[in-house]
């Protein structure tokens, strides 16, 4: 039997700008294109329900792309090292290629796998396909990791960004006999109860969908991105996050596409590239501070006096808090697997401050319900909101959900879309229906407490509660220092 190369696909589910696949093509050997389903190896951060939905369709898209090049996608499950060793033995695999992931548990696993395979005489090589820069290579002037975004962004925007890697598809060839492969359906990634019906109206989770989304954003919204990105009632954001997370687009492809428009230095282009850098910053933090998915980066918040309350959490999860902008976001999330970023900040702030629920509970809910669930970005976002992470918003900065709604959804278009029971309210009351006169409520067909809930907590009471908890946290820290 001739020797073979093997490419282990993970979160790099694309053909072009895939350096592991490019290396395999250059090797010139028959190729085994492999995906291993091993969610237990990622516990406790294995993909949630929405992520599994996306993964199913992403794998189907990748399989079609590979098939067009004459190389079938082989799907297997089980212990990753065992699967790789078995295929290496059976098919005389001489080289194994993959693109790196940066979650702490995956780094540990991959390092052990690489060492074991190399000890068995295999050539094993990994590449960077999901970031602009390796996290370990970006340091401040003191040689330490950045913990504030602005200097991080200033530093990395002066670094050269490599061009996307071209993959010569005509150099790929399949094995003479194929390894056994599971069917995609057998992985059970799609839900048994069809809660995903609306997802299909909002997403095309394949490479074609990724390319179309990038092209649409650049042609229609890039130039106005800075002014439109905070308006949830306007389709002004890129919605590229799930494609980037699952590797159906590479950040180098996105960066190059923006540079080629000539708009990289205008307000919209510059702001958008800073968001790509924000994603890089999240990975930078996760890499250097691997404990942060569970523990706050700032030790002053490790004993914060949260008040876990199941009823508060469920009201927030189901979009029944009585604050329309918060509820609209939570319902958009449930129905589409995605929430506008400005509303994510508002909804997250409401949970951790007004309701004093631990940020980890919010992070866990997002992890299960967003199609772009990304450990680095999810962790940084929630710690930013809770005031306990790098470059964090101070805990005493408490978003007023009424004013936030009036500022960023002034005519109520977003709320009317996702909270239809309020659609007939005048804009003056759409973000605080409890202030509407009885006649206005009756005319709009709204019965507070029946058609739409009253606020679970008054804004001022929630604000005072959050500030009191902050004061108590300071006393906890002072007591700890005195001991």
C-alpha positions as CSV (number, residue, x, y, z in Angstrom):
1,X,0.0,0.0,0.0
2,X,1.3,3.5,-0.8
3,X,1.9,6.0,1.8
4,X,-0.8,8.6,2.6
5,X,-1.2,12.1,4.1
6,X,-4.0,12.9,6.5
7,X,-5.6,16.2,7.2
8,X,-7.5,16.4,10.5
9,X,-10.3,19.0,10.0
10,X,-11.6,20.7,13.2
11,X,-12.8,24.3,13.2
12,X,-11.3,25.0,9.8
13,X,-14.2,23.8,7.6
14,X,-13.1,25.3,4.3
15,X,-10.8,24.5,1.4
16,X,-9.1,27.8,0.6
17,X,-6.9,29.6,3.1
18,X,-6.5,26.2,4.8
19,X,-2.7,25.9,5.4
20,X,-3.0,22.3,6.6
21,X,-4.7,21.2,3.4
22,X,-2.2,23.2,1.3
23,X,0.6,21.3,3.0
24,X,-1.1,18.0,2.2
25,X,-1.6,19.1,-1.4
26,X,2.1,19.9,-1.6
27,X,3.1,16.5,-0.2
28,X,1.6,14.9,-3.3
29,X,0.3,11.8,-1.5
30,X,-3.2,10.3,-1.5
31,X,-5.1,12.2,1.1
32,X,-7.4,11.1,3.9
33,X,-9.6,14.1,4.8
34,X,-10.8,13.3,8.3
35,X,-13.3,14.8,10.8
36,X,-13.4,13.2,14.3
37,X,-16.5,13.7,16.4
38,X,-15.2,13.7,20.0
39,X,-17.2,16.3,22.0
40,X,-16.3,14.7,25.3
41,X,-12.7,15.8,24.8
42,X,-13.9,19.4,24.9
43,X,-15.9,19.0,28.1
44,X,-17.2,21.2,29.8
45,X,-17.2,23.3,26.6
46,X,-18.4,20.8,24.1
47,X,-20.6,22.4,21.4
48,X,-24.1,23.3,22.5
49,X,-27.4,22.8,20.7
50,X,-27.1,25.8,18.3
51,X,-23.5,25.1,17.6
52,X,-24.3,21.5,16.7
53,X,-26.9,22.7,14.3
54,X,-24.3,24.8,12.5
55,X,-21.7,22.1,12.7
56,X,-24.0,19.6,10.9
57,X,-24.5,22.0,8.0
58,X,-20.9,23.1,7.9
59,X,-19.7,19.5,7.6
60,X,-22.2,18.9,4.9
61,X,-20.9,21.9,3.0
62,X,-17.3,20.8,3.5
63,X,-18.1,17.3,2.3
64,X,-19.6,18.7,-0.9
65,X,-16.6,20.9,-1.5
66,X,-14.1,18.0,-1.0
67,X,-16.2,15.7,-3.1
68,X,-16.0,18.2,-6.0
69,X,-12.2,17.8,-5.7
70,X,-12.5,14.0,-5.7
71,X,-11.6,13.6,-2.0
72,X,-14.4,12.2,0.3
73,X,-14.7,13.5,3.8
74,X,-14.2,10.7,6.3
75,X,-16.2,11.0,9.5
76,X,-15.3,8.9,12.5
77,X,-15.9,9.2,16.3
78,X,-14.1,8.2,19.4
79,X,-10.9,9.0,21.1
80,X,-9.0,11.3,18.7
81,X,-5.6,9.8,19.3
82,X,-7.0,6.2,18.9
83,X,-8.7,7.2,15.6
84,X,-5.6,8.8,14.2
85,X,-3.3,6.0,15.2
86,X,-5.6,3.4,13.7
87,X,-5.8,5.2,10.4
88,X,-2.1,5.8,10.4
89,X,-1.4,2.1,10.9
90,X,-3.9,0.9,8.3
91,X,-3.1,3.4,5.6
92,X,0.6,3.8,6.2
93,X,0.1,7.5,6.9
94,X,3.4,9.3,6.8
95,X,2.2,12.9,7.5
96,X,-0.6,14.3,9.6
97,X,-1.6,17.9,9.2
98,X,-4.1,20.1,11.2
99,X,-4.8,23.7,12.0
100,X,-4.4,24.8,15.5
101,X,-7.1,25.5,18.1
102,X,-6.5,27.7,21.1
103,X,-8.9,26.5,23.9
104,X,-6.8,25.4,26.9
105,X,-8.1,21.8,27.0
106,X,-7.6,21.4,23.2
107,X,-4.1,22.8,23.4
108,X,-3.3,20.1,26.0
109,X,-4.9,17.4,24.0
110,X,-3.3,18.3,20.7
111,X,0.2,18.6,22.2
112,X,-0.1,15.1,23.6
113,X,-1.4,13.7,20.3
114,X,1.4,15.4,18.3
115,X,4.1,14.1,20.7
116,X,2.7,10.5,20.5
117,X,2.4,10.5,16.7
118,X,5.9,11.9,16.3
119,X,7.3,9.2,18.6
120,X,5.8,6.7,16.2
121,X,7.8,8.2,13.4
122,X,5.1,10.3,11.7
123,X,5.6,13.8,10.4
124,X,3.1,16.0,12.3
125,X,2.7,19.6,11.5
126,X,0.1,22.2,12.7
127,X,-0.7,25.6,11.3
128,X,-2.5,28.9,12.2
129,X,-5.7,29.2,10.1
130,X,-8.1,30.9,12.6
131,X,-6.2,34.0,13.7
132,X,-4.2,36.8,12.2
133,X,-1.4,36.3,14.7
134,X,-0.3,33.6,17.1
135,X,-1.4,34.6,20.6
136,X,2.0,33.7,22.1
137,X,3.8,36.0,19.7
138,X,2.0,39.2,20.6
139,X,3.5,40.9,23.7
140,X,3.6,44.4,25.1
141,X,6.9,46.4,25.6
142,X,7.5,44.6,28.9
143,X,7.2,41.2,27.2
144,X,3.9,40.4,28.9
145,X,0.4,39.8,27.5
146,X,-1.8,42.8,26.8
147,X,-4.8,43.2,29.1
148,X,-6.2,46.4,27.5
149,X,-7.6,46.4,24.0
150,X,-6.5,49.9,22.8
151,X,-2.7,49.3,23.1
152,X,-3.2,45.8,21.8
153,X,-5.0,47.1,18.7
154,X,-2.4,49.8,18.2
155,X,0.3,47.2,18.3
156,X,-1.2,44.6,16.0
157,X,-2.4,47.0,13.3
158,X,1.3,47.8,12.8
159,X,2.1,44.1,12.2
160,X,2.0,42.6,8.7
161,X,-0.9,40.3,8.0
162,X,-0.1,37.2,5.9
163,X,-2.1,36.7,2.7
164,X,-4.6,33.9,2.5
165,X,-3.1,30.5,1.6
166,X,-4.0,29.1,-1.8
167,X,-4.8,25.4,-2.0
168,X,-4.2,23.7,-5.2
169,X,-7.2,21.5,-5.4
170,X,-6.1,19.7,-8.5
171,X,-3.1,18.3,-6.5
172,X,-5.4,16.4,-4.1
173,X,-6.1,12.8,-4.7
174,X,-8.1,10.2,-2.6
175,X,-6.9,6.8,-1.3
176,X,-7.3,3.8,-3.5
177,X,-9.6,2.4,-0.8
178,X,-11.5,4.6,1.6
179,X,-11.5,4.3,5.3
180,X,-14.8,3.5,7.0
181,X,-16.9,6.5,7.5
182,X,-20.0,7.4,9.6
183,X,-22.9,9.2,8.1
184,X,-23.3,12.8,9.1
185,X,-26.8,12.1,10.4
186,X,-25.5,9.4,12.8
187,X,-23.7,12.1,14.8
188,X,-27.1,13.3,16.0
189,X,-26.1,17.0,15.7
190,X,-29.6,18.2,14.7
191,X,-32.3,18.6,17.4
192,X,-34.9,15.9,18.0
193,X,-37.4,18.5,18.8
194,X,-37.5,21.0,15.9
195,X,-36.7,24.2,17.7
196,X,-34.5,25.2,14.8
197,X,-37.1,26.0,12.2
198,X,-36.4,29.7,12.0
199,X,-32.7,29.2,11.7
200,X,-33.0,28.2,8.1
201,X,-34.6,31.6,7.3
202,X,-31.7,33.5,8.7
203,X,-28.6,31.4,7.9
204,X,-26.9,29.6,5.1
205,X,-24.2,27.8,7.1
206,X,-21.8,26.7,4.3
207,X,-18.9,28.2,2.5
208,X,-21.2,29.7,-0.2
209,X,-23.1,31.4,2.6
210,X,-19.9,32.7,4.1
211,X,-18.7,34.2,0.9
212,X,-22.1,35.7,0.1
213,X,-22.3,37.2,3.6
214,X,-18.8,38.8,3.3
215,X,-19.6,40.1,-0.2
216,X,-22.9,41.5,0.9
217,X,-21.5,43.2,4.0
218,X,-18.6,44.8,2.2
219,X,-20.7,46.1,-0.7
220,X,-23.7,47.3,1.4
221,X,-22.6,48.1,4.9
222,X,-18.8,48.4,5.3
223,X,-18.7,52.1,4.6
224,X,-21.5,52.9,7.1
225,X,-20.4,50.3,9.6
226,X,-19.4,52.7,12.3
227,X,-22.7,54.6,12.3
228,X,-24.9,51.6,11.8
229,X,-23.4,48.8,13.9
230,X,-25.1,49.8,17.1
231,X,-28.6,50.0,15.6
232,X,-30.3,46.6,16.0
233,X,-33.2,47.6,13.8
234,X,-30.8,48.0,10.9
235,X,-29.0,45.2,9.1
236,X,-25.7,47.1,9.6
237,X,-23.4,44.4,11.1
238,X,-21.5,41.7,9.2
239,X,-23.0,38.6,10.9
240,X,-19.7,36.8,10.0
241,X,-19.0,35.5,13.5
242,X,-20.3,31.9,13.1
243,X,-18.5,31.6,9.8
244,X,-15.2,32.7,11.4
245,X,-15.7,30.5,14.4
246,X,-16.3,27.3,12.3
247,X,-13.6,28.3,9.9
248,X,-15.7,28.7,6.8
249,X,-14.0,32.0,6.5
250,X,-10.5,32.8,7.7
251,X,-9.7,36.2,9.3
252,X,-7.0,36.7,6.7
253,X,-9.6,36.4,4.0
254,X,-11.8,39.0,5.7
255,X,-8.8,41.3,6.3
256,X,-7.7,41.1,2.7
257,X,-11.2,41.7,1.4
258,X,-11.5,44.9,3.4
259,X,-8.1,46.1,2.4
260,X,-8.9,45.6,-1.3
261,X,-11.9,47.9,-1.0
262,X,-9.7,50.9,-0.3
263,X,-12.0,51.6,2.7
264,X,-9.7,50.2,5.4
265,X,-8.8,53.6,6.7
266,X,-12.2,55.2,6.5
267,X,-14.5,55.3,9.6
268,X,-16.4,52.2,8.7
269,X,-13.5,50.0,7.5
270,X,-11.2,51.0,10.4
271,X,-13.9,50.3,12.9
272,X,-14.7,46.9,11.4
273,X,-11.0,45.9,11.3
274,X,-10.8,46.8,15.0
275,X,-13.6,44.3,15.6
276,X,-11.6,41.6,13.9
277,X,-8.8,42.7,16.2
278,X,-11.2,42.5,19.2
279,X,-11.7,38.8,18.3
280,X,-7.9,38.4,18.2
281,X,-7.7,40.0,21.6
282,X,-10.2,37.5,23.0
283,X,-8.0,34.6,21.9
284,X,-4.9,36.5,23.2
285,X,-6.6,36.6,26.7
286,X,-7.8,33.0,26.6
287,X,-4.4,31.7,25.6
288,X,-2.5,33.6,28.3
289,X,-5.2,33.3,31.0
290,X,-6.7,29.9,30.5
291,X,-8.7,29.9,33.7
292,X,-10.9,32.7,32.6
293,X,-13.9,30.6,31.2
294,X,-14.7,29.8,34.8
295,X,-12.9,32.4,36.9
296,X,-12.7,36.2,36.6
297,X,-9.4,37.5,35.4
298,X,-9.6,40.3,38.1
299,X,-9.1,38.5,41.4
300,X,-11.1,41.3,43.2
301,X,-14.3,39.7,41.7
302,X,-13.6,36.1,42.7
303,X,-15.9,36.4,45.8
304,X,-18.5,38.8,44.4
305,X,-21.8,38.5,46.3
306,X,-24.0,37.2,43.5
307,X,-27.6,36.3,44.3
308,X,-28.5,33.3,42.1
309,X,-32.2,33.1,41.6
310,X,-33.8,30.6,39.2
311,X,-36.9,32.7,38.5
312,X,-34.8,35.7,37.5
313,X,-32.6,33.6,35.2
314,X,-35.6,32.0,33.5
315,X,-37.3,35.3,33.0
316,X,-34.1,36.5,31.3
317,X,-33.6,33.3,29.2
318,X,-37.2,33.3,27.9
319,X,-37.4,37.1,27.1
320,X,-39.9,37.8,29.8
321,X,-38.2,40.4,32.0
322,X,-40.6,43.2,31.1
323,X,-37.9,45.3,29.5
324,X,-38.6,45.3,25.8
325,X,-35.0,45.8,24.4
326,X,-33.8,42.9,26.7
327,X,-36.6,40.6,25.8
328,X,-36.3,41.4,22.1
329,X,-32.7,40.3,22.2
330,X,-33.3,37.1,24.1
331,X,-36.1,36.1,21.7
332,X,-34.0,36.9,18.7
333,X,-31.3,34.7,20.2
334,X,-33.7,31.8,20.8
335,X,-35.4,32.0,17.3
336,X,-32.3,32.7,15.2
337,X,-29.2,31.5,17.2
338,X,-27.8,35.1,17.2
339,X,-28.2,38.4,18.9
340,X,-27.2,41.9,17.8
341,X,-24.0,42.8,19.6
342,X,-25.3,46.1,21.1
343,X,-28.3,44.2,22.5
344,X,-26.0,41.4,23.8
345,X,-24.3,44.1,26.0
346,X,-27.6,45.4,27.2
347,X,-29.1,42.0,27.9
348,X,-25.9,40.8,29.6
349,X,-25.6,43.9,31.8
350,X,-29.2,43.5,32.9
351,X,-28.6,39.9,34.0
352,X,-25.4,40.5,36.0
353,X,-26.3,43.9,37.4
354,X,-30.0,44.5,37.7
355,X,-30.6,40.8,38.5
356,X,-27.2,40.0,40.2
357,X,-27.0,36.7,38.5
358,X,-23.4,35.2,38.0
359,X,-21.9,36.0,34.7
360,X,-21.0,32.3,34.3
361,X,-24.8,31.6,34.1
362,X,-25.2,34.0,31.2
363,X,-22.1,32.7,29.5
364,X,-23.5,29.1,29.7
365,X,-26.8,30.1,28.2
366,X,-25.1,31.9,25.3
367,X,-22.9,28.9,24.8
368,X,-25.9,26.7,24.2
369,X,-28.0,29.0,22.2
370,X,-25.7,31.1,19.9
371,X,-24.5,29.6,16.6
372,X,-21.3,31.6,17.0
373,X,-20.5,30.1,20.4
374,X,-16.8,30.8,20.8
375,X,-15.0,30.2,24.1
376,X,-12.6,33.1,23.7
377,X,-15.2,35.7,22.6
378,X,-17.9,34.4,24.9
379,X,-15.6,34.5,27.9
380,X,-14.2,38.0,27.2
381,X,-17.7,39.4,26.4
382,X,-19.2,38.3,29.7
383,X,-16.3,39.3,31.8
384,X,-16.3,42.7,30.1
385,X,-19.9,43.1,31.0
386,X,-19.4,41.9,34.6
387,X,-16.5,44.3,35.1
388,X,-14.1,41.5,36.1
389,X,-12.1,40.9,33.0
390,X,-9.4,42.6,30.8
391,X,-10.3,46.0,29.5
392,X,-13.6,45.6,31.3
393,X,-16.4,48.1,31.7
394,X,-16.4,49.2,35.3
395,X,-19.0,47.3,37.4
396,X,-20.6,50.6,38.4
397,X,-21.4,51.3,34.7
398,X,-24.9,50.0,34.7
399,X,-26.8,50.2,31.4
400,X,-30.3,51.7,31.7
401,X,-32.3,49.4,29.4
402,X,-34.9,52.1,28.8
403,X,-32.4,54.7,27.7
404,X,-30.4,52.2,25.7
405,X,-33.5,51.2,23.8
406,X,-34.5,54.7,23.1
407,X,-31.0,55.6,21.9
408,X,-30.3,52.6,19.7
409,X,-33.9,51.6,18.7
410,X,-35.6,55.0,18.7
411,X,-38.6,54.0,16.6
412,X,-38.9,50.6,18.2
413,X,-38.4,48.7,14.9
414,X,-36.2,46.0,16.6
415,X,-38.6,45.6,19.5
416,X,-41.7,45.4,17.2
417,X,-40.0,42.6,15.3
418,X,-39.2,40.4,18.2
419,X,-41.8,41.4,20.8
420,X,-44.8,41.5,18.5
421,X,-47.3,41.9,21.4
422,X,-46.0,45.5,21.7
423,X,-46.0,46.3,18.0
424,X,-48.9,48.7,18.2
425,X,-47.5,50.8,21.0
426,X,-46.3,54.3,20.1
427,X,-42.5,54.8,19.9
428,X,-42.8,57.0,23.0
429,X,-43.8,54.0,25.1
430,X,-42.3,51.1,23.3
431,X,-39.3,50.8,25.6
432,X,-41.3,51.4,28.8
433,X,-44.8,50.2,28.3
434,X,-45.6,50.5,32.0
435,X,-45.5,54.3,31.6
436,X,-48.2,54.2,28.9
437,X,-51.7,55.5,29.9
438,X,-54.3,52.9,30.2
439,X,-56.1,54.2,27.1
440,X,-52.9,53.8,25.0
441,X,-52.4,50.3,26.3
442,X,-55.9,49.4,25.5
443,X,-55.7,50.8,22.1
444,X,-52.5,48.9,21.4
445,X,-54.1,45.7,22.7
446,X,-51.6,45.3,25.6
447,X,-52.5,44.1,29.0
448,X,-49.5,44.4,31.3
449,X,-49.0,41.3,33.3
450,X,-51.0,39.2,30.8
451,X,-50.0,39.9,27.2
452,X,-46.6,41.3,28.3
453,X,-45.0,41.1,31.8
454,X,-44.4,43.9,34.1
455,X,-40.7,44.5,34.9
456,X,-39.2,41.8,37.1
457,X,-37.4,44.6,38.9
458,X,-37.6,48.4,38.7
459,X,-34.6,50.0,37.0
460,X,-33.7,52.2,40.0
461,X,-34.1,49.3,42.4
462,X,-31.9,47.1,40.2
463,X,-29.3,49.9,39.9
464,X,-29.2,50.4,43.7
465,X,-29.0,46.6,44.2
466,X,-26.0,46.4,41.9
467,X,-24.2,49.3,43.5
468,X,-24.8,47.8,47.0
469,X,-23.3,44.5,45.8
470,X,-20.3,46.3,44.5
471,X,-19.9,48.0,47.9
472,X,-20.2,44.7,49.6
473,X,-17.6,43.2,47.3
474,X,-15.1,46.0,48.2
475,X,-15.7,45.2,51.9
476,X,-15.0,41.5,51.2
477,X,-11.7,42.3,49.5
478,X,-10.7,44.7,52.3
479,X,-11.5,42.1,54.9
480,X,-9.4,39.6,53.0
481,X,-6.5,42.0,52.8
482,X,-6.7,42.6,56.5
483,X,-6.3,39.0,57.4
